[in-house]
C-alpha cells in the first residue's frame, strides 16, 4: 500500500537537518509504515513490532 502523499505546509518540520513527518502527515497518509516514527498516531510499538 505504498501510495505517495504530497507534502503540504504543516506536514513536516526541520529538526537537526532531518525532515520529521508530523502526526498530521501520518493521518493524511492514512496508514502506518511500521517504522517506529516518533509522531505516529497509530500506536505502533517498534520494540514489540506490533500495534
Z-matrix of the N, CA and C atoms (Angstrom, degrees):
N
C 1 1.455
C 2 1.528 1 109.03
N 3 1.284 2 118.09 1 50.94
C 4 1.453 3 122.39 2 178.24
C 5 1.515 4 110.30 3 -90.73
N 6 1.297 5 116.31 4 93.05
C 7 1.456 6 119.81 5 175.34
C 8 1.515 7 107.41 6 -115.16
N 9 1.285 8 115.47 7 140.22
C 10 1.457 9 121.23 8 -176.16
C 11 1.523 10 110.82 9 -83.15
N 12 1.321 11 116.20 10 131.60
C 13 1.457 12 122.23 11 175.63
C 14 1.524 13 106.43 12 -113.75
N 15 1.331 14 117.18 13 121.64
C 16 1.467 15 118.23 14 -179.48
C 17 1.525 16 111.68 15 -62.63
N 18 1.315 17 115.91 16 143.17
C 19 1.459 18 121.16 17 177.28
C 20 1.517 19 108.63 18 -79.48
N 21 1.312 20 116.16 19 127.68
C 22 1.455 21 122.52 20 179.91
C 23 1.520 22 109.07 21 -120.06
N 24 1.305 23 116.67 22 168.62
C 25 1.460 24 121.21 23 178.90
C 26 1.527 25 109.86 24 -54.45
N 27 1.321 26 116.46 25 132.90
C 28 1.460 27 121.01 26 179.60
C 29 1.513 28 113.98 27 91.85
N 30 1.324 29 118.49 28 -6.59
C 31 1.455 30 121.43 29 -177.65
C 32 1.519 31 113.48 30 -80.01
N 33 1.316 32 118.30 31 -24.06
C 34 1.460 33 120.18 32 -177.60
C 35 1.519 34 109.82 33 -151.38
N 36 1.303 35 115.26 34 166.09
C 37 1.458 36 120.26 35 173.69
C 38 1.519 37 107.44 36 -143.55
N 39 1.311 38 116.41 37 163.10
C 40 1.463 39 120.86 38 -177.75
C 41 1.524 40 109.56 39 -94.90
N 42 1.307 41 116.80 40 132.53
C 43 1.460 42 122.68 41 179.11
C 44 1.525 43 107.11 42 -139.50
N 45 1.316 44 116.89 43 107.49
C 46 1.452 45 120.13 44 -179.23
C 47 1.522 46 113.48 45 63.29
N 48 1.325 47 116.41 46 26.98
C 49 1.457 48 120.65 47 179.76
C 50 1.517 49 114.84 48 88.20
N 51 1.330 50 117.38 49 -2.08
C 52 1.459 51 120.88 50 -179.88
C 53 1.515 52 110.60 51 -102.69
N 54 1.310 53 115.65 52 148.92
C 55 1.463 54 119.56 53 171.66
C 56 1.518 55 107.73 54 -85.31
N 57 1.302 56 116.12 55 130.62
C 58 1.462 57 121.29 56 -179.99
C 59 1.516 58 107.95 57 -120.04
N 60 1.325 59 116.63 58 116.01
C 61 1.455 60 120.15 59 179.37
C 62 1.527 61 109.16 60 -73.04
N 63 1.317 62 116.00 61 133.23
C 64 1.457 63 121.98 62 -177.59
C 65 1.523 64 110.73 63 -85.92
N 66 1.313 65 115.22 64 170.68
C 67 1.464 66 120.97 65 175.07
C 68 1.519 67 110.00 66 -56.75
N 69 1.328 68 116.37 67 -40.15
C 70 1.469 69 121.84 68 178.89
C 71 1.528 70 110.84 69 -56.89
N 72 1.334 71 117.09 70 -44.28
C 73 1.467 72 120.61 71 179.54
C 74 1.526 73 110.55 72 -63.62
N 75 1.333 74 116.89 73 -46.23
C 76 1.467 75 120.44 74 -178.74
C 77 1.522 76 111.31 75 -60.88
N 78 1.325 77 117.33 76 -42.74
C 79 1.465 78 120.32 77 179.40
C 80 1.524 79 111.30 78 -64.35
N 81 1.317 80 116.72 79 -39.18
C 82 1.460 81 120.57 80 178.96
C 83 1.531 82 109.79 81 -66.93
N 84 1.333 83 117.38 82 -37.30
C 85 1.465 84 121.64 83 178.87
C 86 1.523 85 109.69 84 -64.19
N 87 1.332 86 117.11 85 -39.47
C 88 1.451 87 120.46 86 171.98
C 89 1.517 88 117.31 87 94.41
N 90 1.331 89 118.99 88 3.75
C 91 1.463 90 119.87 89 178.19
C 92 1.526 91 109.53 90 -157.23
N 93 1.317 92 115.82 91 161.97
C 94 1.464 93 121.98 92 178.06
C 95 1.524 94 109.09 93 -93.08
N 96 1.323 95 116.68 94 136.16
C 97 1.470 96 121.37 95 179.81
C 98 1.522 97 111.73 96 -90.77
N 99 1.329 98 118.15 97 -2.26
C 100 1.467 99 124.11 98 178.70
C 101 1.524 100 113.42 99 60.80
N 102 1.337 101 116.71 100 32.94
C 103 1.459 102 121.35 101 179.69
C 104 1.522 103 112.98 102 -101.99
N 105 1.320 104 117.41 103 -0.26
C 106 1.460 105 120.67 104 -179.78
C 107 1.512 106 113.19 105 75.82
N 108 1.305 107 117.91 106 34.64
C 109 1.466 108 122.56 107 -178.74
C 110 1.527 109 110.63 108 -59.75
N 111 1.311 110 116.08 109 139.15
C 112 1.465 111 122.54 110 -177.14
C 113 1.534 112 112.21 111 -58.69
N 114 1.314 113 118.30 112 -37.23
C 115 1.463 114 122.12 113 -174.95
C 116 1.527 115 112.87 114 -104.22
N 117 1.312 116 117.37 115 22.88
C 118 1.463 117 121.18 116 -177.33
C 119 1.534 118 110.70 117 -67.24
N 120 1.345 119 117.27 118 123.74
C 121 1.459 120 120.40 119 178.66
C 122 1.528 121 113.46 120 -88.03
N 123 1.338 122 117.54 121 1.53
C 124 1.458 123 120.58 122 -174.14
C 125 1.525 124 114.18 123 -93.97
N 126 1.329 125 117.46 124 -4.00
C 127 1.460 126 120.39 125 174.79
C 128 1.510 127 115.45 126 80.59
N 129 1.318 128 118.77 127 20.64
C 130 1.470 129 120.92 128 178.89
C 131 1.517 130 110.20 129 -69.65
N 132 1.325 131 117.29 130 132.93
C 133 1.453 132 123.27 131 178.35
C 134 1.521 133 108.19 132 -110.32
N 135 1.330 134 116.84 133 106.32
C 136 1.459 135 121.53 134 -175.43
C 137 1.525 136 111.68 135 -64.13
N 138 1.328 137 118.82 136 -29.33
C 139 1.467 138 121.83 137 179.46
C 140 1.534 139 111.38 138 -70.09
N 141 1.320 140 116.35 139 -37.43
C 142 1.466 141 120.81 140 179.26
C 143 1.517 142 111.56 141 -91.51
N 144 1.348 143 116.57 142 -11.49
C 145 1.452 144 123.02 143 -177.28
C 146 1.530 145 110.84 144 56.02
N 147 1.332 146 114.70 145 40.09
C 148 1.467 147 120.79 146 -178.44
C 149 1.529 148 110.27 147 -156.42
N 150 1.314 149 115.36 148 170.32
C 151 1.467 150 121.90 149 177.80
C 152 1.502 151 110.42 150 -90.00
